[in-house]
């Protein structure tokens, strides 16, 4: 979609809606990155083997099934409002659950950790339903690409807390204190929820649970048709498959390559932050001119190529000693991968938002984002076994191959010269 006359990037980027997207992204990303980065690092340093850590990706199953209870969030209204009420409830629960994890010992309380982490994932997935619905209803159509880019950027920045700050703190503080400090970073999102106003949905509140469950699916199939609907769902499943699997065991991979927790925190995560932020913001601004379809093509190529950086790092092998050269290699690989993910995710999330009907925001968005989470949850659970049998180098080559089918589906779901509305 071309820019309208008089509408520059400053006017598009610097408004209240974009600020709200910063908070929604940060609140959404923090608990997920805690499960993806901090918990595996915690377990790895406490002597839990890599296969078991890989299997723990299954505790994220609520992210792929959240569409099952998303109609409840459309149907039932809590005191603060249909969206804000659920946002406040889940954010409060997440604060307590994250802090509670640090009270346990991986060697003695592994079963309890799995139950607690799975509960955390369930509450986090429920928060995502409410946040995604609120953001979709907040943003006008012309701001979907940019608003979701800002959300994705804040989502990635949130990863700095469990993926960088918490890792650095873990070298100096007991794990219980680390998790308690990490939990406090849920407060900004909770304060945002209390400060914003509830936006009235175009379709109102469903009068029955059946209406909340059935009509969103009927509308999607009726709008797209069965064949097109299945192609869209297949694309959502496959587009991020290779990239998601590539980073499934990122922190254990860095540790296996000989880097310390502090080096990972100070170099790898920061090297990934700014390229991801720049990539996400540029992606959002470019989408204003390119349109979502062409952005999916261009950004998807960058996303695919970035996987080969990890393969190169694995080919170099573990470091007997880490110096400036090794840290620079790590920074280069992580930075380029983050740029690719920042670009690709910005276009992907905008595509998902575009595919939803504002009348059925929570349920349809939850369905699409649930499907997108399947690779991260089910397929990534086997990452440890793949690494154990293939080795890191062959594993990353496999990830690159798995990124191709999603790109091929672009011919059908988002053709370069197709209608981009």
C-alpha positions as CSV (number, residue, x, y, z in Angstrom):
1,X,0.0,0.0,0.0
2,X,1.6,3.3,-1.0
3,X,1.9,6.1,1.5
4,X,-0.9,8.6,1.4
5,X,0.1,12.3,0.7
6,X,1.2,14.1,3.9
7,X,1.6,10.9,5.9
8,X,5.3,10.4,6.7
9,X,7.1,7.8,8.7
10,X,7.1,10.1,11.8
11,X,3.4,10.6,11.8
12,X,2.9,6.8,11.2
13,X,5.4,5.7,13.9
14,X,5.1,8.4,16.6
15,X,1.5,8.0,17.9
16,X,-0.3,6.5,20.9
17,X,-1.3,3.3,19.1
18,X,2.4,2.5,18.4
19,X,3.3,3.1,22.0
20,X,0.6,0.7,23.1
21,X,2.1,-1.9,20.6
22,X,5.4,-1.5,22.4
23,X,3.8,-2.6,25.7
24,X,1.8,-5.4,24.1
25,X,4.9,-6.8,22.5
26,X,7.1,-6.7,25.6
27,X,4.4,-8.3,27.8
28,X,3.9,-11.1,25.2
29,X,7.6,-11.8,24.6
30,X,8.9,-11.9,28.1
31,X,7.2,-15.2,29.3
32,X,7.9,-17.0,26.0
33,X,11.6,-16.0,25.9
34,X,11.8,-17.1,29.5
35,X,10.6,-20.6,28.4
36,X,12.8,-20.6,25.3
37,X,16.1,-19.1,26.8
38,X,16.2,-18.8,30.5
39,X,14.7,-22.1,31.5
40,X,16.9,-24.2,29.1
41,X,20.0,-22.4,30.3
42,X,18.9,-22.9,34.0
43,X,18.4,-26.6,33.4
44,X,21.6,-27.1,31.3
45,X,23.8,-25.5,34.0
46,X,22.1,-27.6,36.6
47,X,23.1,-30.8,34.8
48,X,19.9,-31.8,32.9
49,X,20.8,-33.5,29.6
50,X,20.2,-31.9,26.2
51,X,17.6,-34.5,25.1
52,X,15.4,-33.8,28.2
53,X,15.8,-30.1,27.6
54,X,14.7,-30.4,24.0
55,X,11.6,-32.4,25.0
56,X,10.7,-29.6,27.4
57,X,9.6,-27.7,24.3
58,X,6.4,-29.8,24.7
59,X,5.5,-27.7,27.8
60,X,4.7,-24.9,25.3
61,X,1.8,-27.0,23.9
62,X,-0.8,-24.4,25.1
63,X,0.5,-22.0,22.5
64,X,-0.8,-24.3,19.7
65,X,-4.1,-25.1,21.3
66,X,-5.1,-21.6,22.5
67,X,-7.7,-21.3,19.8
68,X,-9.7,-23.9,21.7
69,X,-10.4,-21.6,24.6
70,X,-10.1,-18.3,22.7
71,X,-13.9,-18.1,22.2
72,X,-14.2,-17.9,26.0
73,X,-12.3,-14.6,25.8
74,X,-14.7,-13.3,23.2
75,X,-17.8,-14.5,25.0
76,X,-17.1,-13.6,28.7
77,X,-16.3,-10.1,29.9
78,X,-14.3,-9.5,33.1
79,X,-14.7,-6.3,35.2
80,X,-12.1,-4.2,33.3
81,X,-13.5,-5.1,29.9
82,X,-13.5,-7.9,27.4
83,X,-9.9,-7.4,26.4
84,X,-8.4,-5.4,29.4
85,X,-9.9,-7.7,32.0
86,X,-8.2,-10.8,30.5
87,X,-5.0,-8.9,30.0
88,X,-4.8,-7.8,33.6
89,X,-5.7,-11.2,35.0
90,X,-3.1,-13.1,32.9
91,X,-0.3,-10.5,33.5
92,X,-0.8,-10.7,37.3
93,X,-0.7,-14.5,37.2
94,X,2.4,-14.5,35.0
95,X,4.3,-12.3,37.5
96,X,3.6,-14.8,40.3
97,X,4.3,-17.9,38.2
98,X,7.7,-16.7,36.9
99,X,8.8,-15.9,40.5
100,X,7.6,-19.3,41.7
101,X,9.9,-21.1,39.2
102,X,13.0,-19.9,41.0
103,X,11.9,-21.5,44.3
104,X,12.4,-25.0,42.7
105,X,15.5,-27.2,42.1
106,X,15.8,-29.0,38.7
107,X,17.4,-32.0,40.3
108,X,14.8,-32.5,43.0
109,X,11.6,-30.8,41.6
110,X,11.7,-31.6,37.9
111,X,8.1,-32.8,37.7
112,X,6.9,-29.7,39.5
113,X,9.0,-27.5,37.2
114,X,7.3,-29.1,34.2
115,X,3.8,-28.6,35.6
116,X,4.6,-25.0,36.6
117,X,6.2,-24.1,33.3
118,X,3.3,-25.7,31.4
119,X,0.9,-23.6,33.5
120,X,3.0,-20.5,32.7
121,X,2.7,-21.3,29.0
122,X,-1.1,-21.7,29.3
123,X,-1.4,-18.3,31.0
124,X,1.0,-16.7,28.6
125,X,-0.9,-18.1,25.6
126,X,-4.2,-16.8,27.1
127,X,-2.5,-13.4,27.5
128,X,-1.5,-13.5,23.8
129,X,-5.1,-14.1,22.8
130,X,-6.2,-11.0,24.7
131,X,-3.3,-8.8,23.5
132,X,-3.6,-9.9,19.9
133,X,-7.3,-9.2,19.9
134,X,-6.8,-5.8,21.5
135,X,-4.1,-4.8,19.1
136,X,-6.1,-5.9,16.0
137,X,-9.1,-3.9,17.2
138,X,-6.8,-0.9,18.0
139,X,-5.0,-0.6,14.7
140,X,-6.6,0.7,11.5
141,X,-6.0,-1.3,8.4
142,X,-3.3,1.0,7.1
143,X,-1.3,0.6,10.3
144,X,-1.4,-3.2,10.5
145,X,2.1,-3.7,9.0
146,X,3.8,-1.0,11.0
147,X,1.9,-1.6,14.3
148,X,2.7,-5.3,14.2
149,X,6.3,-4.5,13.4
150,X,6.5,-2.4,16.5
151,X,4.9,-5.2,18.5
152,X,7.4,-7.7,17.1
153,X,10.3,-5.4,17.9
154,X,9.2,-5.0,21.5
155,X,8.6,-8.7,21.6
156,X,12.2,-9.3,20.7
157,X,13.5,-6.6,23.1
158,X,11.7,-8.4,25.9
159,X,13.9,-11.4,25.1
160,X,16.8,-9.4,26.4
161,X,15.5,-9.8,29.9
162,X,15.6,-13.6,30.2
163,X,18.1,-14.0,27.4
164,X,20.7,-11.5,28.5
165,X,20.1,-9.7,31.8
166,X,18.9,-12.8,33.7
167,X,21.8,-14.8,32.3
168,X,24.3,-12.2,33.5
169,X,22.6,-12.1,36.9
170,X,22.8,-15.9,37.1
171,X,26.6,-15.7,37.2
172,X,26.3,-13.5,40.4
173,X,23.0,-14.3,42.1
174,X,21.1,-17.5,43.2
175,X,18.5,-18.6,40.6
176,X,15.6,-17.8,42.9
177,X,16.6,-14.1,42.9
178,X,17.1,-14.2,39.1
179,X,13.6,-15.5,38.5
180,X,12.1,-13.0,41.0
181,X,13.8,-10.0,39.2
182,X,12.7,-11.4,35.8
183,X,9.1,-11.6,37.0
184,X,9.1,-7.9,37.9
185,X,9.4,-7.1,34.2
186,X,5.7,-8.1,33.8
187,X,4.8,-4.9,35.7
188,X,5.1,-2.4,32.7
189,X,2.5,-4.4,30.7
190,X,0.2,-4.6,33.7
191,X,0.4,-0.8,34.2
192,X,-0.3,-0.3,30.5
193,X,-3.4,-2.5,30.7
194,X,-4.7,-0.4,33.7
195,X,-4.0,2.9,31.8
196,X,-5.5,2.2,28.4
197,X,-9.2,2.3,27.5
198,X,-11.3,-0.5,26.2
199,X,-12.1,-0.3,22.5
200,X,-15.6,-1.3,21.6
201,X,-15.6,-4.2,19.1
202,X,-17.4,-3.7,15.8
203,X,-19.3,-6.9,16.3
204,X,-20.1,-6.6,20.0
205,X,-20.0,-9.5,22.4
206,X,-21.3,-12.9,21.2
207,X,-24.5,-13.6,23.0
208,X,-23.9,-17.4,23.2
209,X,-20.8,-19.6,23.5
210,X,-21.9,-21.4,20.3
211,X,-21.9,-18.1,18.5
212,X,-18.4,-17.3,19.8
213,X,-17.1,-20.7,18.6
214,X,-18.8,-21.5,15.3
215,X,-19.2,-18.2,13.5
216,X,-15.5,-17.3,13.4
217,X,-14.7,-20.5,11.6
218,X,-17.7,-20.3,9.3
219,X,-16.7,-16.8,8.3
220,X,-13.1,-17.7,7.5
221,X,-14.0,-20.7,5.3
222,X,-16.9,-18.7,3.7
223,X,-14.6,-15.8,2.9
224,X,-11.6,-17.7,1.5
225,X,-13.2,-21.0,0.3
226,X,-11.9,-24.4,1.5
227,X,-8.9,-24.7,-0.9
228,X,-7.6,-21.2,-0.2
229,X,-8.2,-21.6,3.5
230,X,-6.1,-24.7,3.6
231,X,-3.3,-23.1,1.7
232,X,-3.3,-20.1,4.1
233,X,-3.2,-22.5,7.1
234,X,-0.4,-24.5,5.5
235,X,1.6,-21.3,4.8
236,X,1.2,-20.1,8.4
237,X,2.5,-23.5,9.6
238,X,5.5,-23.6,7.2
239,X,6.8,-20.1,6.8
240,X,8.7,-19.9,10.1
241,X,9.4,-23.7,10.4
242,X,13.1,-23.6,9.5
243,X,13.9,-20.5,11.4
244,X,12.0,-21.7,14.5
245,X,13.8,-25.0,14.6
246,X,17.1,-23.3,14.0
247,X,16.9,-21.3,17.2
248,X,15.1,-24.0,19.3
249,X,18.3,-24.8,21.2
250,X,20.2,-21.6,20.6
251,X,21.4,-21.0,24.1
252,X,22.6,-24.6,24.6
253,X,24.3,-24.3,21.2
254,X,26.2,-21.2,22.3
255,X,27.2,-23.0,25.5
256,X,28.3,-26.1,23.5
257,X,30.5,-23.9,21.3
258,X,32.4,-22.8,24.4
259,X,30.9,-19.5,25.2
260,X,30.1,-18.6,28.9
261,X,26.7,-17.4,30.1
262,X,28.0,-13.8,30.5
263,X,29.5,-13.8,27.0
264,X,26.2,-15.0,25.6
265,X,24.3,-12.4,27.6
266,X,26.7,-9.5,26.7
267,X,27.6,-10.3,23.1
268,X,25.1,-12.7,21.5
269,X,21.9,-11.2,22.8
270,X,23.0,-7.6,22.2
271,X,24.3,-8.4,18.8
272,X,20.9,-9.8,18.0
273,X,18.9,-6.9,19.5
274,X,19.7,-4.0,17.3
275,X,19.5,-5.9,14.0
276,X,16.2,-7.3,15.0
277,X,14.9,-3.9,16.1
278,X,16.2,-2.2,12.9
279,X,14.9,-5.1,10.8
280,X,11.5,-5.0,12.4
281,X,11.1,-1.2,12.1
282,X,12.5,-1.1,8.6
283,X,10.2,-4.0,7.7
284,X,7.2,-2.1,9.0
285,X,8.1,1.1,7.2
286,X,9.0,-0.8,4.0
287,X,5.7,-2.6,4.1
288,X,3.9,0.7,3.9
289,X,5.5,1.0,0.4
290,X,6.0,-2.6,-0.6
291,X,2.8,-4.2,0.7
292,X,2.6,-7.3,2.8
293,X,2.9,-9.7,-0.1
294,X,6.2,-8.5,-1.5
295,X,7.6,-8.1,2.0
296,X,6.9,-11.8,2.7
297,X,9.0,-12.7,-0.4
298,X,11.9,-10.3,0.3
299,X,12.1,-10.8,4.0
300,X,11.6,-14.5,3.8
301,X,14.7,-14.9,1.6
302,X,16.8,-13.0,4.2
303,X,15.3,-15.2,6.9
304,X,16.3,-18.4,5.1
305,X,19.8,-17.3,4.2
306,X,20.5,-16.3,7.8
307,X,20.2,-20.0,8.9
308,X,23.5,-20.7,7.1
309,X,25.3,-18.5,9.5
310,X,24.6,-21.0,12.3
311,X,25.8,-23.8,10.1
312,X,29.0,-21.9,9.5
313,X,29.5,-21.4,13.3
314,X,28.9,-25.1,13.9
315,X,31.3,-26.0,11.1
316,X,34.0,-24.0,12.9
317,X,33.4,-26.2,15.9
318,X,33.7,-25.6,19.7
319,X,36.2,-23.0,20.9
320,X,39.0,-24.2,23.2
321,X,39.4,-20.5,24.2
322,X,37.3,-17.5,23.4
323,X,38.8,-14.3,22.2
324,X,37.8,-11.2,20.2
325,X,37.7,-13.2,17.0
326,X,35.3,-15.8,18.3
327,X,33.1,-13.2,19.8
328,X,33.0,-11.3,16.6
329,X,32.0,-14.4,14.7
330,X,29.2,-15.1,17.1
331,X,28.0,-11.5,16.9
332,X,28.0,-11.6,13.1
333,X,26.0,-14.8,12.9
334,X,23.5,-13.8,15.6
335,X,23.1,-10.2,14.2
336,X,22.3,-11.4,10.7
337,X,19.9,-14.0,11.9
338,X,18.2,-11.4,14.1
339,X,17.9,-9.1,11.1
340,X,16.2,-11.9,9.0
341,X,13.9,-12.8,11.8
342,X,13.0,-9.1,12.5
343,X,12.1,-8.6,8.8
344,X,10.4,-12.0,8.3
345,X,8.4,-11.9,11.5
346,X,7.1,-8.4,10.9
347,X,5.7,-9.4,7.5
348,X,4.4,-12.7,8.9
349,X,2.5,-11.2,11.8
350,X,1.0,-8.5,9.5
351,X,-0.2,-11.3,7.2
352,X,-1.9,-13.1,10.1
353,X,-3.6,-9.8,11.2
354,X,-4.7,-9.2,7.7
355,X,-6.2,-12.6,7.4
356,X,-8.5,-12.0,10.4
357,X,-11.9,-10.4,10.4
358,X,-12.3,-7.7,13.0
359,X,-15.7,-9.1,13.9
360,X,-14.0,-12.3,15.2
361,X,-10.7,-11.1,16.3
362,X,-9.7,-13.2,19.3
363,X,-10.8,-16.6,17.9
364,X,-9.4,-16.2,14.3
365,X,-6.2,-14.6,15.4
366,X,-5.7,-17.3,18.0
367,X,-6.3,-20.0,15.4
368,X,-3.7,-18.6,13.1
369,X,-1.1,-17.9,15.7
370,X,-1.7,-21.3,17.3
371,X,-0.9,-22.9,14.0
372,X,2.3,-20.8,13.7
373,X,3.3,-22.0,17.1
374,X,3.2,-25.7,16.2
375,X,6.7,-25.9,14.8
376,X,8.1,-24.1,17.9
377,X,6.3,-26.5,20.2
378,X,5.9,-29.9,18.7
379,X,8.6,-30.1,16.1
380,X,11.2,-28.2,18.2
381,X,10.7,-30.8,20.9
382,X,12.7,-33.2,18.8
383,X,15.5,-30.7,18.2
384,X,17.6,-32.3,21.0
385,X,17.3,-35.8,19.3
386,X,18.1,-34.3,15.9
387,X,21.3,-32.6,17.2
388,X,22.3,-35.8,19.1
389,X,22.0,-37.9,16.0
390,X,23.0,-35.4,13.2
391,X,25.4,-33.0,15.0
392,X,25.0,-29.3,15.0
393,X,26.2,-28.7,11.4
394,X,23.8,-31.1,9.7
395,X,21.0,-30.0,12.0
396,X,21.3,-26.4,10.7
397,X,21.4,-27.5,7.1
398,X,18.2,-29.5,7.7
399,X,16.6,-26.3,9.1
400,X,17.5,-24.4,5.9
401,X,15.8,-27.1,3.8
402,X,12.7,-27.0,6.0
403,X,12.4,-23.2,5.3
404,X,11.9,-23.7,1.6
405,X,8.3,-25.1,1.4
406,X,6.8,-22.0,3.1
407,X,8.5,-19.8,0.6
408,X,7.1,-21.9,-2.3
409,X,3.6,-21.4,-0.9
410,X,3.9,-17.7,-1.4
411,X,3.1,-18.3,-5.1
412,X,-0.4,-19.2,-4.0
413,X,-1.2,-17.2,-0.8
414,X,0.8,-14.0,-1.4
415,X,1.8,-13.7,-5.1
416,X,4.3,-10.9,-5.9
417,X,1.9,-9.1,-8.2
418,X,-1.3,-10.2,-6.4
419,X,-3.9,-8.1,-4.6
420,X,-2.3,-6.8,-1.4
421,X,-5.4,-5.7,0.5
